Structures are given as C-alpha cells and as structure tokens.
Amino acid sequence: MELKNNQAALIWDVDEDGGVSVNVASGDPDGPAGAICQAIAVKLMQDEDFQAEIMEMIEVDDGGQKN
C-alpha cells in the first residue's frame, strides 16, 4: 500500500508470545499525519495502562488471539 503525503498508518505486530510492537508508515513522516501516528505509537509503547485498556477492549488472550 502506498501512502499519500497526507496519510499515515500504525502497523501492529503481535508475536507468538503475545508481545506487541507498533511501527509508523507515512507518506511524509514530518507532516501532521506522520507526527500524529508517531505520537500515538509512543503512547502505545510507553503507557502500560493504555496498553492494558486496549487489550481489554479487544479481549486478546496470552497467545495474541482475539477471544
């Protein structure tokens, strides 16, 4: 997928142990969309309460599968 300069995306990777990582893809990493996604990615990776809240919302088990 090719992103336009005004688009950005968060890319989630969940390994078999349930570990989560987040990457950002952006047509313009220094533009507003890229900056917003980067800020969200930092929040996701550094805020354990926020991570837990998201995982509870989607009810993911320890194996990374949605219940």
Secondary structure, DSSP 4 states (H G I P E B T S, - for coil): -PPPTT-EEEEEEE-TT--EEEEEEESSTTSHHHHHHHHHHHHHHH-HHHHHHHHHHHTB-TTS-B-
